């Protein structure tokens, strides 16, 4: 037997590399010491809050590594990980503060206007509640753990119910549109130090009232998805399914792989009509963290039996390994999923804002694909929880598409219309359910080289074209956006449109579709 190998303790820039002693190949990898891990996590946030003054920036730092407590327990079976997690989570809860409506959150400087406004935000709540819910899920499913950790687990579940799902619904930020659902940012804020009164801010430059980007919507949906798995209550499954349906409907199928944008408009409030543009840029994010996190959420939704099938997972594998990776196991280099930007080594900093992030990275798909698994093995950080989890959990089974949170059970998924299209990077109708005679916005982003486009109404099954709404060269605005306003009528007066349909955008590079429903005018109901 080889001698144990010891690595040093390093804590820097919010990233943890903990001490560990682990055995030779073939024996369990123990990972970090839970007590050391907890102390490092506490040091990481010790100077980022003042009592209960926290805010979104604090939440990002506090969330870094917070899933590690459950991962450490799953990888090792050592309940000291749960002890450490309970201590850390309870300390975070003690930092919550009450807003004027009585709901609690991590309140502090608004990240886009930190000197003038305070608030709590969806993503701050979600990234701290999600690890607590994983803790609760593990504990409440195990009779051996429940006597010791059950009270904490139930406390975390109740916290997520009230201080996330109930809170953000009561504030009017949860929007349902046909089969889809999503969150928007709120429009009320507090002045620094004055948490007893609201101030309404409708300033587009500060993103007030803007639809949340897809990464934040997915992170918010994970709260409901985990609540559903714990409680079995259908209301939580419905929220998660609606968000992931929206995200899948907005993905671009470009051959055998996916592209998708960081943000897209989700309602008329995201449009600046006087400037003929949107309130936010549309495109694939340049930093790796965003899509890597979204893929992790998609994988968990897949394992939970929501929205995505094995074809979706394979397309993500293709994106990561065919588009983003240079194909070299020994010297892997990465680029963005939209094929833009230079190839970069894993470790080349992006100098645009000084962030230690990169355009592309390996996504967490090793449980499905052998090549992705081997790339992951080669990139493991010695002494990390990730290393222990990989060797003790991931590598313990062969790659497969089994939905591990369903015990292999098959599920029936809602249909999402998708077709291969290389030119249209955004396709949306806002709202998708609207009354005839009212305005809906048909939005798209098109490759300028292929801006000749048809927009038409098709039957709900996509088989029959019923009306042509636009046929010509699209008048592209900023970020190659094209907005078409429509009142639900056939321009030629041949068809009386009422009920479910599809809007189809067609260019030389293919077509994309989006479901709509036209309801009767209010006076006819």
C-alpha atoms as one frame of an Amber mdcrd trajectory, in Angstrom:
protein
   0.000   0.000   0.000   1.243   3.455  -0.862   1.686   6.054   1.847  -1.110
   8.611   2.284  -0.615  11.866   0.393  -1.129  15.184   2.200  -1.876  18.499
   0.508  -1.704  21.952   2.072  -4.506  24.258   3.134  -5.090  27.248   0.877
  -7.923  29.783   1.082  -7.824  32.563  -1.503 -10.255  34.696  -3.503 -13.242
  32.813  -2.153 -12.114  29.450  -3.594 -11.340  26.581  -1.243  -8.534  24.059
  -1.519  -8.648  22.121   1.748  -6.239  19.791   3.533  -6.820  16.106   3.025
  -5.373  12.713   3.604  -6.470  10.142   1.083  -5.501   6.620   0.197  -4.036
   4.997  -2.872  -6.076   4.032  -5.927  -8.890   1.619  -5.171  -9.583   2.921
  -1.675 -12.125   5.613  -0.739 -11.010   9.201  -1.184 -11.804  11.035   2.025
 -11.681  14.626   0.848 -11.244  17.647   3.139 -11.750  17.715   6.857 -15.295
  19.019   7.531 -14.249  21.259  10.429 -11.460  22.833   8.370 -13.863  23.309
   5.481 -16.374  25.062   7.729 -13.735  27.395   9.174 -12.546  28.322   5.686
 -16.116  29.026   4.567 -16.693  31.202   7.623 -13.493  33.153   6.990 -14.507
  33.687   3.390 -17.609  35.643   4.418 -16.412  37.132   7.696 -15.673  40.586
   6.220 -18.514  40.631   3.695 -21.382  41.486   6.030 -22.098  43.735   8.983
 -24.551  41.981  11.255 -27.649  41.510   9.115 -26.467  43.834   6.331 -25.674
  41.435   3.524 -27.057  41.739  -0.035 -26.505  39.941  -3.330 -22.720  40.279
  -3.388 -22.519  38.680   0.059 -24.768  35.838  -1.105 -22.501  34.950  -4.026
 -19.522  34.644  -1.697 -21.503  32.736   0.927 -22.860  30.308  -1.672 -19.417
  29.426  -3.042 -18.822  25.925  -1.721 -22.124  25.718   0.201 -23.263  22.629
  -1.730 -20.059  20.976  -0.531 -21.484  19.984   2.850 -23.974  17.555   1.337
 -21.521  16.450  -1.350 -18.984  15.704   1.368 -21.522  13.622   3.264 -22.633
  11.771   0.121 -19.025  11.045  -0.854 -17.866   9.841   2.559 -20.857   9.002
   4.757 -19.270  11.121   7.488 -22.015  12.956   9.393 -19.482  15.573  10.492
 -20.256  17.117   7.091 -23.893  17.503   8.101 -22.856  18.987  11.443 -20.692
  21.536   9.646 -23.429  22.300   7.136 -26.044  22.839   9.834 -23.730  25.238
  11.647 -23.012  27.201   8.474 -26.623  27.339   7.289 -27.889  28.457  10.696
 -25.313  31.247  10.752 -26.559  32.401   7.338 -30.171  32.357   8.546 -29.206
  34.521  11.519 -28.056  37.162   9.018 -31.484  37.463   7.376 -33.446  40.661
   7.962 -37.110  41.595   7.597 -38.280  43.840   4.764 -41.228  46.253   5.152
 -43.688  43.522   4.091 -42.468  41.210   6.863 -40.732  38.714   4.602 -37.102
  38.003   5.355 -34.118  37.873   3.048 -30.454  38.692   2.803 -30.887  42.466
   2.599 -28.095  44.818   1.672 -26.691  47.004  -1.129 -28.372  46.550  -4.523
 -25.586  45.250  -6.732 -26.420  47.704  -9.552 -26.801  50.786  -7.322 -25.013
  49.883  -4.110 -24.619  53.392  -2.691 -28.259  54.438  -2.964 -30.455  51.346
  -2.681 -30.811  48.236  -0.515 -32.864  45.122  -1.283 -33.061  41.355  -1.224
 -33.072  39.573  -4.584 -34.267  36.253  -6.008 -30.853  34.879  -6.831 -29.385
  35.787  -3.443 -32.167  33.918  -1.684 -32.021  30.959  -4.050 -28.287  30.277
  -4.016 -28.316  30.121  -0.206 -31.584  28.212   0.193 -30.767  25.568  -2.419
 -27.923  23.949  -0.416 -30.147  23.944   2.665 -32.830  22.098   0.700 -30.349
  19.454  -0.447 -29.450  18.984   3.215 -33.142  18.643   4.055 -33.765  16.194
   1.236 -30.947  13.889   2.330 -31.914  14.038   6.015 -35.676  13.602   5.691
 -35.243  10.576   3.428 -33.049   8.747   5.941 -34.562   7.519   9.252 -31.063
   7.267  10.717 -30.409  10.984  10.161 -33.832  12.398  10.988 -33.582  12.229
  14.818 -30.393  14.319  14.835 -30.909  16.648  11.874 -34.668  16.550  11.232
 -35.512  19.765  13.076 -32.949  21.706  11.042 -34.158  20.095   7.813 -37.788
  21.041   8.462 -36.710  24.566   9.392 -34.956  24.933   6.028 -37.990  23.623
   4.142 -40.319  26.087   5.863 -37.862  28.903   5.217 -37.841  28.169   1.483
 -41.629  27.888   1.356 -42.245  31.267   2.964 -39.169  33.368   2.262 -38.819
  32.392  -1.364 -41.845  30.908  -3.110 -44.494  32.754  -1.077 -42.490  35.975
  -0.804 -41.706  36.463  -4.468 -45.217  35.461  -5.542 -46.767  37.923  -3.097
 -44.541  40.657  -4.506 -45.884  40.001  -7.999 -42.609  38.882  -9.549 -43.760
  35.393 -10.591 -45.312  35.526 -14.079 -47.166  32.751 -15.911 -47.628  32.875
 -19.679 -49.323  29.861 -21.219 -47.210  26.792 -20.381 -44.281  28.972 -19.338
 -43.341  30.774 -16.144 -40.551  33.050 -14.998 -39.446  35.639 -12.474 -38.829
  39.334 -12.958 -36.817  41.573 -10.663 -38.834  43.716  -8.293 -39.303  47.482
  -8.409 -39.214  48.305  -4.679 -36.104  49.097  -2.677 -35.001  50.443   0.684
 -32.673  53.298   1.469 -29.474  52.309   3.282 -30.215  51.627   6.933 -33.973
  52.120   6.526 -35.536  48.693   6.168 -38.999  49.755   7.341 -40.133  51.584
   4.170 -40.099  50.916   0.413 -39.061  53.175  -2.450 -40.339  52.379  -5.940
 -37.645  52.636  -8.626 -38.577  52.357 -12.301 -35.175  53.007 -13.811 -34.240
  50.827 -16.762 -30.536  51.546 -16.318 -30.662  49.836 -12.916 -32.492  46.760
 -14.208 -35.452  47.435 -11.932 -38.439  45.357 -13.055 -36.378  43.598 -15.724
 -37.000  39.925 -16.461 -34.352  37.818 -14.790 -31.747  36.160 -17.025 -32.018
  32.429 -17.600 -29.352  31.477 -15.072 -31.204  33.288 -12.283 -34.577  31.909
 -13.361 -33.173  28.376 -13.343 -31.580  28.908  -9.937 -34.924  30.162  -8.633
 -36.687  27.165 -10.169 -34.331  24.834  -8.312 -35.831  25.998  -5.010 -39.248
  24.790  -6.145 -37.880  21.627  -7.734 -36.195  20.581  -4.492 -39.266  21.550
  -2.473 -41.331  19.308  -4.739 -39.001  16.364  -4.253 -39.158  16.863  -0.480
 -42.871  17.622  -0.028 -44.500  16.057  -3.099 -46.637  19.186  -3.486 -47.641
  19.759  -7.089 -47.496  23.570  -6.858 -43.712  23.425  -6.604 -43.329  21.033
  -9.503 -45.500  23.324 -11.634 -43.238  26.320 -11.008 -40.072  24.407 -11.836
 -41.565  22.811 -14.936 -42.799  26.148 -16.289 -39.356  27.744 -15.931 -37.491
  24.874 -17.551 -40.075  24.664 -20.353 -39.431  28.314 -21.114 -35.680  27.814
 -21.074 -35.871  24.829 -23.416 -38.266  26.631 -25.790 -35.778  29.499 -26.057
 -32.776  27.255 -26.858 -31.517  27.214 -30.439 -31.038  23.774 -31.983 -28.032
  24.347 -34.265 -27.438  20.971 -35.877 -26.847  18.336 -33.207 -26.038  20.788
 -30.435 -27.599  23.656 -28.498 -26.911  27.371 -28.322 -28.679  29.699 -25.937
 -28.523  33.253 -24.695 -27.781  34.551 -21.228 -30.837  36.832 -21.307 -33.831
  37.310 -23.564 -36.939  39.484 -23.202 -39.813  37.700 -21.475 -42.438  40.448
 -21.527 -43.258  43.871 -23.004 -41.643  45.529 -19.963 -38.264  44.439 -21.353
 -38.702  46.633 -24.453 -37.743  50.281 -24.901 -40.170  51.168 -27.723 -39.044
  54.786 -27.982 -35.501  53.578 -28.727 -36.630  50.559 -30.797 -34.473  48.248
 -28.725 -34.369  46.072 -25.616 -33.383  47.024 -22.086 -30.624  44.428 -21.991
 -28.169  42.854 -24.414 -28.957  39.466 -25.960 -26.205  36.914 -26.485 -24.248
  34.015 -25.049 -22.412  35.061 -21.911 -18.648  35.357 -22.254 -17.905  33.870
 -18.830 -17.927  30.135 -18.251 -19.721  30.166 -14.893 -23.110  31.054 -16.341
 -23.724  28.205 -18.758 -21.867  25.725 -16.538 -24.325  26.505 -13.752 -27.313
  26.328 -16.088 -26.194  22.909 -17.338 -25.958  21.659 -13.737 -29.559  22.788
 -13.154 -30.720  21.167 -16.407 -29.056  17.906 -15.357 -30.877  17.950 -12.008
 -34.182  18.698 -13.754 -33.484  15.746 -16.087 -32.807  13.407 -13.175 -36.026
  14.665 -11.541 -38.096  13.824 -14.629 -38.744  17.390 -15.783 -38.824  18.760
 -19.356 -35.546  17.339 -20.698 -34.978  13.964 -22.373 -31.799  12.086 -23.236
 -31.641  13.837 -26.635 -31.336  17.166 -24.791 -28.517  15.809 -22.647 -26.739
  14.423 -25.706 -27.025  17.804 -27.415 -25.420  19.432 -24.383 -22.628  16.846
 -24.539 -22.181  17.667 -28.220 -22.046  21.390 -27.446 -19.395  20.878 -24.794
 -17.237  18.315 -26.574 -17.754  19.067 -30.280 -18.057  22.857 -30.215 -16.307
  24.099 -27.079 -13.411  21.649 -26.650 -10.341  21.386 -28.906 -10.372  17.584
 -28.710  -7.037  17.262 -26.907  -7.166  15.252 -23.659  -3.639  16.194 -22.657
  -3.844  19.908 -23.442  -7.527  20.801 -23.451  -8.489  24.252 -24.632 -11.944
  25.784 -24.593 -14.053  28.397 -26.346 -17.559  29.763 -25.958 -20.555  27.638
 -26.936 -21.489  30.061 -29.726 -18.065  29.449 -31.342 -17.014  33.055 -30.742
 -13.887  34.166 -28.923 -10.400  32.624 -28.909  -9.460  29.150 -27.746  -8.192
  29.406 -24.186  -6.387  27.182 -21.734  -8.255  26.355 -18.554  -6.584  29.012
 -16.450  -6.204  31.872 -18.916  -7.856  34.877 -17.263 -10.378  36.961 -19.120
  -8.936  40.444 -18.821 -12.071  42.346 -19.857 -13.197  42.891 -16.268 -10.469
  41.194 -14.314 -12.696  38.209 -13.497 -10.878  34.872 -13.054 -13.242  33.239
 -15.536 -12.940  31.897 -19.034 -15.040  31.650 -22.148 -15.423  27.884 -22.067
 -15.073  25.048 -19.618 -15.897  21.393 -19.087 -19.536  20.992 -18.060 -20.708
  18.483 -15.460 -21.779  15.735 -17.855 -19.367  12.963 -16.871 -22.127  10.762
 -15.481 -23.492  10.443 -19.034 -20.391  10.366 -21.237 -17.020   8.635 -20.937
 -14.978  11.381 -22.601 -16.498  14.057 -20.385 -15.762  11.823 -17.409 -12.109
  11.403 -18.375 -11.696  15.151 -18.867 -13.207  15.667 -15.442 -10.847  13.122
 -13.860  -7.835  14.898 -15.324  -9.018  18.290 -14.069  -9.708  17.275 -10.464
  -8.211  19.436  -7.766  -6.279  17.286  -5.327  -7.876  17.331  -1.913 -11.181
  18.799  -3.021 -14.689  17.589  -2.340 -15.040  17.286  -6.095 -12.233  14.743
  -6.171 -13.779  12.673  -3.388 -17.237  12.838  -4.975 -15.899  11.860  -8.388
 -13.962   8.831  -7.195 -16.501   7.582  -4.640 -19.774   8.402  -6.400 -19.448
   9.272 -10.099 -16.789   6.692 -10.981 -18.625   3.958  -9.054 -21.046   3.434
 -11.963 -20.665   3.326 -15.730 -21.823   6.330 -17.776 -25.536   6.113 -18.537
 -28.643   8.198 -19.111 -30.540   6.710 -16.181 -32.597   9.295 -14.318 -31.043
   8.601 -10.928 -33.583  10.581  -8.887 -36.410   8.513 -10.387 -34.881   5.080
  -9.881 -34.859   4.554 -13.634 -38.614   5.143 -14.033 -39.799   6.493 -17.366
 -41.703   9.773 -17.532 -43.982  11.527 -19.997 -42.635  14.965 -20.883 -44.455
  17.997 -22.332 -43.744  18.600 -26.000 -41.487  21.491 -27.021 -41.390  22.393
 -30.710 -37.768  22.432 -31.887 -36.168  22.324 -35.316 -32.658  22.854 -36.629
 -31.951  26.501 -37.419 -28.542  28.131 -37.812 -29.623  31.753 -38.326 -32.209
  32.674 -35.706 -30.592  32.979 -32.285 -33.710  34.258 -30.508 -37.390  33.558
 -31.160 -40.096  34.707 -28.773 -43.703  35.906 -28.549 -44.586  38.141 -25.588
 -47.088  37.391 -24.254 -47.682  34.012 -25.837 -51.302  34.031 -24.626 -53.185
  37.197 -25.558 -56.639  38.433 -26.496 -57.441  39.106 -30.149 -57.226  42.836
 -30.775 -54.519  43.414 -28.189 -50.817  43.709 -28.934 -48.260  40.970 -28.660
 -44.603  41.330 -29.572 -42.943  38.868 -31.919 -39.220  39.110 -31.237 -36.237
  37.577 -32.967 -32.506  37.937 -33.395 -31.244  37.009 -36.836 -27.870  36.591
 -38.491 -27.551  39.857 -40.501 -26.312  37.866 -43.496 -29.625  35.990 -43.508
 -32.061  38.734 -42.551 -34.548  37.734 -45.277 -37.254  36.154 -43.171 -40.844
  34.982 -43.148 -43.008  35.114 -40.043 -46.174  33.043 -40.286 -48.964  31.518
 -38.209 -49.164  27.722 -38.285 -51.650  25.266 -36.870 -51.002  23.978 -33.351
 -49.440  20.794 -34.743 -47.157  22.788 -37.057 -48.492  21.083 -40.203 -50.490
  23.881 -41.881 -49.588  27.501 -42.620 -52.629  29.675 -41.920 -51.429  33.256
 -42.353 -48.306  35.170 -43.322 -47.508  38.090 -41.015 -44.206  39.248 -42.503
 -42.156  38.290 -45.529 -39.151  40.370 -46.423 -35.858  41.707 -45.181 -36.045
  42.215 -41.429 -35.171  45.677 -40.203 -32.519  44.751 -37.680 -31.858  46.891
 -34.629 -29.220  46.679 -31.942 -27.838  43.155 -31.390 -29.570  42.128 -34.646
 -32.995  42.288 -32.990 -36.216  42.459 -34.972 -39.520  43.319 -33.321 -42.879
  42.753 -34.989 -46.076  43.901 -33.292 -49.264  41.949 -33.963 -52.913  42.075
 -32.856 -53.851  38.467 -33.600 -55.534  39.133 -36.962 -54.766  37.670 -40.366
 -53.412  40.617 -42.439 -55.215  39.225 -45.506 -58.505  38.729 -43.670 -58.849
  35.112 -44.825 -58.680  33.335 -41.454 -60.376  34.095 -38.159 -57.697  33.154
 -35.647 -58.779  31.927 -32.235 -57.166  29.200 -30.134 -53.705  27.583 -30.019
 -51.219  28.057 -32.858 -47.517  28.314 -33.572 -45.549  31.293 -34.806 -42.854
  30.183 -37.259 -39.810  32.208 -38.325 -38.182  30.899 -41.514 -34.837  31.879
 -43.083 -32.443  30.170 -45.462 -30.865  28.520 -42.420 -34.018  26.774 -41.213
 -36.952  27.719 -39.018 -37.920  28.139 -35.373 -41.338  27.987 -33.733 -43.019
  29.260 -30.580 -46.474  28.294 -29.216 -49.182  30.923 -28.840 -52.843  31.052
 -27.879 -55.283  33.721 -29.065 -58.240  34.216 -26.737 -61.509  36.063 -27.475
 -61.597  39.827 -27.015 -62.649  40.798 -23.476 -66.078  42.000 -24.597 -66.855
  38.578 -26.142 -66.053  36.516 -23.053
